[in-house]
Amino acid sequence: MDLAVEVYRLSKAFPKDEAFRLTSQVTRAVASVPANIAEGHARSTARDYAQFLSISKGSLMETETYLMLAVRLGYLTRESASPALGLVTEISKMLTSLRARLV
């Protein structure tokens, strides 16, 4: 959830003409991360949970890609994106560890 809040905050700096392009993509991807974790946790089997964690990690990597693209396009500085990218790394490790315990 912290990553989602941070990405939503960062996306406010994107140009207005990106509202239906990059802004939409990055906010959709980042919102999917905790949503898939929650949905998987509500499932009845560890296998289902592990599958949703995999989907969440895919959304996380998608978010990272969009953030790096925003930096390359000059919408964000590397410094402003750094806290969010740090959270991506931390969450990725947590998802990998949690999934490994389930399978």
PyMOL commands that place a pseudoatom at each C-alpha (Angstrom):
pseudoatom trace, name=CA, resn=MET, resi=1, chain=A, elem=C, hetatm=0, pos=[0.000, 0.000, 0.000]
pseudoatom trace, name=CA, resn=ASP, resi=2, chain=A, elem=C, hetatm=0, pos=[2.876, 2.386, 0.744]
pseudoatom trace, name=CA, resn=LEU, resi=3, chain=A, elem=C, hetatm=0, pos=[4.226, 1.869, -2.755]
pseudoatom trace, name=CA, resn=ALA, resi=4, chain=A, elem=C, hetatm=0, pos=[0.815, 2.564, -4.280]
pseudoatom trace, name=CA, resn=VAL, resi=5, chain=A, elem=C, hetatm=0, pos=[0.478, 5.807, -2.342]
pseudoatom trace, name=CA, resn=GLU, resi=6, chain=A, elem=C, hetatm=0, pos=[3.986, 6.878, -3.379]
pseudoatom trace, name=CA, resn=VAL, resi=7, chain=A, elem=C, hetatm=0, pos=[3.395, 6.096, -7.060]
pseudoatom trace, name=CA, resn=TYR, resi=8, chain=A, elem=C, hetatm=0, pos=[0.089, 7.943, -7.071]
pseudoatom trace, name=CA, resn=ARG, resi=9, chain=A, elem=C, hetatm=0, pos=[1.904, 10.924, -5.545]
pseudoatom trace, name=CA, resn=LEU, resi=10, chain=A, elem=C, hetatm=0, pos=[4.696, 10.740, -8.110]
pseudoatom trace, name=CA, resn=SER, resi=11, chain=A, elem=C, hetatm=0, pos=[2.302, 10.405, -11.034]
pseudoatom trace, name=CA, resn=LYS, resi=12, chain=A, elem=C, hetatm=0, pos=[0.867, 13.831, -10.240]
pseudoatom trace, name=CA, resn=ALA, resi=13, chain=A, elem=C, hetatm=0, pos=[4.091, 15.250, -11.720]
pseudoatom trace, name=CA, resn=PHE, resi=14, chain=A, elem=C, hetatm=0, pos=[3.437, 13.633, -15.104]
pseudoatom trace, name=CA, resn=PRO, resi=15, chain=A, elem=C, hetatm=0, pos=[2.264, 15.896, -17.933]
pseudoatom trace, name=CA, resn=LYS, resi=16, chain=A, elem=C, hetatm=0, pos=[-1.509, 16.205, -18.306]
pseudoatom trace, name=CA, resn=ASP, resi=17, chain=A, elem=C, hetatm=0, pos=[-1.377, 14.637, -21.770]
pseudoatom trace, name=CA, resn=GLU, resi=18, chain=A, elem=C, hetatm=0, pos=[-0.134, 11.427, -20.116]
pseudoatom trace, name=CA, resn=ALA, resi=19, chain=A, elem=C, hetatm=0, pos=[-3.337, 11.047, -18.055]
pseudoatom trace, name=CA, resn=PHE, resi=20, chain=A, elem=C, hetatm=0, pos=[-4.723, 8.295, -20.285]
pseudoatom trace, name=CA, resn=ARG, resi=21, chain=A, elem=C, hetatm=0, pos=[-1.349, 6.797, -21.129]
pseudoatom trace, name=CA, resn=LEU, resi=22, chain=A, elem=C, hetatm=0, pos=[1.545, 6.385, -18.703]
pseudoatom trace, name=CA, resn=THR, resi=23, chain=A, elem=C, hetatm=0, pos=[-0.287, 7.769, -15.663]
pseudoatom trace, name=CA, resn=SER, resi=24, chain=A, elem=C, hetatm=0, pos=[-3.147, 5.348, -16.169]
pseudoatom trace, name=CA, resn=GLN, resi=25, chain=A, elem=C, hetatm=0, pos=[-0.808, 2.413, -16.765]
pseudoatom trace, name=CA, resn=VAL, resi=26, chain=A, elem=C, hetatm=0, pos=[1.427, 2.971, -13.743]
pseudoatom trace, name=CA, resn=THR, resi=27, chain=A, elem=C, hetatm=0, pos=[-1.425, 3.593, -11.310]
pseudoatom trace, name=CA, resn=ARG, resi=28, chain=A, elem=C, hetatm=0, pos=[-3.314, 0.541, -12.577]
pseudoatom trace, name=CA, resn=ALA, resi=29, chain=A, elem=C, hetatm=0, pos=[-0.209, -1.635, -12.214]
pseudoatom trace, name=CA, resn=VAL, resi=30, chain=A, elem=C, hetatm=0, pos=[0.690, -0.405, -8.730]
pseudoatom trace, name=CA, resn=ALA, resi=31, chain=A, elem=C, hetatm=0, pos=[-2.875, -0.809, -7.449]
pseudoatom trace, name=CA, resn=SER, resi=32, chain=A, elem=C, hetatm=0, pos=[-2.810, -4.411, -8.673]
pseudoatom trace, name=CA, resn=VAL, resi=33, chain=A, elem=C, hetatm=0, pos=[0.095, -5.306, -6.396]
pseudoatom trace, name=CA, resn=PRO, resi=34, chain=A, elem=C, hetatm=0, pos=[-1.714, -5.177, -3.019]
pseudoatom trace, name=CA, resn=ALA, resi=35, chain=A, elem=C, hetatm=0, pos=[-5.038, -6.126, -4.604]
pseudoatom trace, name=CA, resn=ASN, resi=36, chain=A, elem=C, hetatm=0, pos=[-3.656, -9.442, -5.872]
pseudoatom trace, name=CA, resn=ILE, resi=37, chain=A, elem=C, hetatm=0, pos=[-1.957, -10.148, -2.563]
pseudoatom trace, name=CA, resn=ALA, resi=38, chain=A, elem=C, hetatm=0, pos=[-5.270, -9.613, -0.779]
pseudoatom trace, name=CA, resn=GLU, resi=39, chain=A, elem=C, hetatm=0, pos=[-7.245, -11.674, -3.264]
pseudoatom trace, name=CA, resn=GLY, resi=40, chain=A, elem=C, hetatm=0, pos=[-4.751, -14.525, -3.075]
pseudoatom trace, name=CA, resn=HIS, resi=41, chain=A, elem=C, hetatm=0, pos=[-4.779, -14.481, 0.713]
pseudoatom trace, name=CA, resn=ALA, resi=42, chain=A, elem=C, hetatm=0, pos=[-8.551, -14.912, 0.626]
pseudoatom trace, name=CA, resn=ARG, resi=43, chain=A, elem=C, hetatm=0, pos=[-8.291, -18.046, -1.518]
pseudoatom trace, name=CA, resn=SER, resi=44, chain=A, elem=C, hetatm=0, pos=[-8.700, -21.440, 0.027]
pseudoatom trace, name=CA, resn=THR, resi=45, chain=A, elem=C, hetatm=0, pos=[-5.404, -23.059, -0.973]
pseudoatom trace, name=CA, resn=ALA, resi=46, chain=A, elem=C, hetatm=0, pos=[-1.726, -22.218, -0.688]
pseudoatom trace, name=CA, resn=ARG, resi=47, chain=A, elem=C, hetatm=0, pos=[-1.369, -22.999, -4.401]
pseudoatom trace, name=CA, resn=ASP, resi=48, chain=A, elem=C, hetatm=0, pos=[-3.963, -20.349, -5.298]
pseudoatom trace, name=CA, resn=TYR, resi=49, chain=A, elem=C, hetatm=0, pos=[-2.289, -17.858, -2.967]
pseudoatom trace, name=CA, resn=ALA, resi=50, chain=A, elem=C, hetatm=0, pos=[1.090, -18.547, -4.581]
pseudoatom trace, name=CA, resn=GLN, resi=51, chain=A, elem=C, hetatm=0, pos=[-0.411, -17.953, -8.032]
pseudoatom trace, name=CA, resn=PHE, resi=52, chain=A, elem=C, hetatm=0, pos=[-1.789, -14.566, -6.966]
pseudoatom trace, name=CA, resn=LEU, resi=53, chain=A, elem=C, hetatm=0, pos=[1.581, -13.662, -5.467]
pseudoatom trace, name=CA, resn=SER, resi=54, chain=A, elem=C, hetatm=0, pos=[3.124, -14.387, -8.871]
pseudoatom trace, name=CA, resn=ILE, resi=55, chain=A, elem=C, hetatm=0, pos=[0.586, -12.124, -10.538]
pseudoatom trace, name=CA, resn=SER, resi=56, chain=A, elem=C, hetatm=0, pos=[1.330, -9.444, -7.929]
pseudoatom trace, name=CA, resn=LYS, resi=57, chain=A, elem=C, hetatm=0, pos=[5.045, -9.696, -8.658]
pseudoatom trace, name=CA, resn=GLY, resi=58, chain=A, elem=C, hetatm=0, pos=[4.350, -9.263, -12.358]
pseudoatom trace, name=CA, resn=SER, resi=59, chain=A, elem=C, hetatm=0, pos=[2.411, -6.083, -11.611]
pseudoatom trace, name=CA, resn=LEU, resi=60, chain=A, elem=C, hetatm=0, pos=[5.258, -4.942, -9.383]
pseudoatom trace, name=CA, resn=MET, resi=61, chain=A, elem=C, hetatm=0, pos=[7.783, -5.383, -12.194]
pseudoatom trace, name=CA, resn=GLU, resi=62, chain=A, elem=C, hetatm=0, pos=[5.425, -3.571, -14.543]
pseudoatom trace, name=CA, resn=THR, resi=63, chain=A, elem=C, hetatm=0, pos=[5.297, -0.678, -12.071]
pseudoatom trace, name=CA, resn=GLU, resi=64, chain=A, elem=C, hetatm=0, pos=[9.085, -0.592, -11.903]
pseudoatom trace, name=CA, resn=THR, resi=65, chain=A, elem=C, hetatm=0, pos=[9.295, -0.446, -15.697]
pseudoatom trace, name=CA, resn=TYR, resi=66, chain=A, elem=C, hetatm=0, pos=[6.839, 2.441, -15.887]
pseudoatom trace, name=CA, resn=LEU, resi=67, chain=A, elem=C, hetatm=0, pos=[8.741, 4.360, -13.207]
pseudoatom trace, name=CA, resn=MET, resi=68, chain=A, elem=C, hetatm=0, pos=[12.015, 3.886, -15.058]
pseudoatom trace, name=CA, resn=LEU, resi=69, chain=A, elem=C, hetatm=0, pos=[10.319, 5.000, -18.267]
pseudoatom trace, name=CA, resn=ALA, resi=70, chain=A, elem=C, hetatm=0, pos=[9.023, 8.123, -16.516]
pseudoatom trace, name=CA, resn=VAL, resi=71, chain=A, elem=C, hetatm=0, pos=[12.587, 8.907, -15.450]
pseudoatom trace, name=CA, resn=ARG, resi=72, chain=A, elem=C, hetatm=0, pos=[13.900, 8.381, -18.976]
pseudoatom trace, name=CA, resn=LEU, resi=73, chain=A, elem=C, hetatm=0, pos=[11.163, 10.611, -20.388]
pseudoatom trace, name=CA, resn=GLY, resi=74, chain=A, elem=C, hetatm=0, pos=[12.054, 13.316, -17.880]
pseudoatom trace, name=CA, resn=TYR, resi=75, chain=A, elem=C, hetatm=0, pos=[8.733, 13.216, -16.018]
pseudoatom trace, name=CA, resn=LEU, resi=76, chain=A, elem=C, hetatm=0, pos=[10.551, 12.226, -12.807]
pseudoatom trace, name=CA, resn=THR, resi=77, chain=A, elem=C, hetatm=0, pos=[14.089, 12.657, -11.619]
pseudoatom trace, name=CA, resn=ARG, resi=78, chain=A, elem=C, hetatm=0, pos=[16.038, 9.604, -10.559]
pseudoatom trace, name=CA, resn=GLU, resi=79, chain=A, elem=C, hetatm=0, pos=[16.140, 11.078, -7.062]
pseudoatom trace, name=CA, resn=SER, resi=80, chain=A, elem=C, hetatm=0, pos=[12.369, 11.523, -6.846]
pseudoatom trace, name=CA, resn=ALA, resi=81, chain=A, elem=C, hetatm=0, pos=[11.750, 7.997, -8.141]
pseudoatom trace, name=CA, resn=SER, resi=82, chain=A, elem=C, hetatm=0, pos=[14.374, 6.431, -5.872]
pseudoatom trace, name=CA, resn=PRO, resi=83, chain=A, elem=C, hetatm=0, pos=[12.134, 5.851, -2.802]
pseudoatom trace, name=CA, resn=ALA, resi=84, chain=A, elem=C, hetatm=0, pos=[9.500, 4.107, -4.924]
pseudoatom trace, name=CA, resn=LEU, resi=85, chain=A, elem=C, hetatm=0, pos=[12.114, 2.022, -6.720]
pseudoatom trace, name=CA, resn=GLY, resi=86, chain=A, elem=C, hetatm=0, pos=[13.562, 1.061, -3.331]
pseudoatom trace, name=CA, resn=LEU, resi=87, chain=A, elem=C, hetatm=0, pos=[10.132, -0.119, -2.232]
pseudoatom trace, name=CA, resn=VAL, resi=88, chain=A, elem=C, hetatm=0, pos=[9.839, -2.148, -5.445]
pseudoatom trace, name=CA, resn=THR, resi=89, chain=A, elem=C, hetatm=0, pos=[13.065, -3.975, -4.568]
pseudoatom trace, name=CA, resn=GLU, resi=90, chain=A, elem=C, hetatm=0, pos=[11.964, -4.590, -0.993]
pseudoatom trace, name=CA, resn=ILE, resi=91, chain=A, elem=C, hetatm=0, pos=[8.496, -5.815, -1.970]
pseudoatom trace, name=CA, resn=SER, resi=92, chain=A, elem=C, hetatm=0, pos=[9.938, -8.054, -4.677]
pseudoatom trace, name=CA, resn=LYS, resi=93, chain=A, elem=C, hetatm=0, pos=[12.108, -9.804, -2.094]
pseudoatom trace, name=CA, resn=MET, resi=94, chain=A, elem=C, hetatm=0, pos=[9.156, -10.195, 0.277]
pseudoatom trace, name=CA, resn=LEU, resi=95, chain=A, elem=C, hetatm=0, pos=[6.930, -11.657, -2.447]
pseudoatom trace, name=CA, resn=THR, resi=96, chain=A, elem=C, hetatm=0, pos=[9.645, -14.096, -3.513]
pseudoatom trace, name=CA, resn=SER, resi=97, chain=A, elem=C, hetatm=0, pos=[10.182, -15.230, 0.073]
pseudoatom trace, name=CA, resn=LEU, resi=98, chain=A, elem=C, hetatm=0, pos=[6.484, -15.591, 0.835]
pseudoatom trace, name=CA, resn=ARG, resi=99, chain=A, elem=C, hetatm=0, pos=[5.819, -17.516, -2.376]
pseudoatom trace, name=CA, resn=ALA, resi=100, chain=A, elem=C, hetatm=0, pos=[8.726, -19.868, -1.664]
pseudoatom trace, name=CA, resn=ARG, resi=101, chain=A, elem=C, hetatm=0, pos=[7.166, -20.745, 1.695]
pseudoatom trace, name=CA, resn=LEU, resi=102, chain=A, elem=C, hetatm=0, pos=[3.871, -21.637, 0.035]
pseudoatom trace, name=CA, resn=VAL, resi=103, chain=A, elem=C, hetatm=0, pos=[5.089, -23.971, -2.709]
for i in range(1, 103): cmd.bond("trace and resi %d" % i, "trace and resi %d" % (i + 1))
show_as sticks, trace
zoom trace
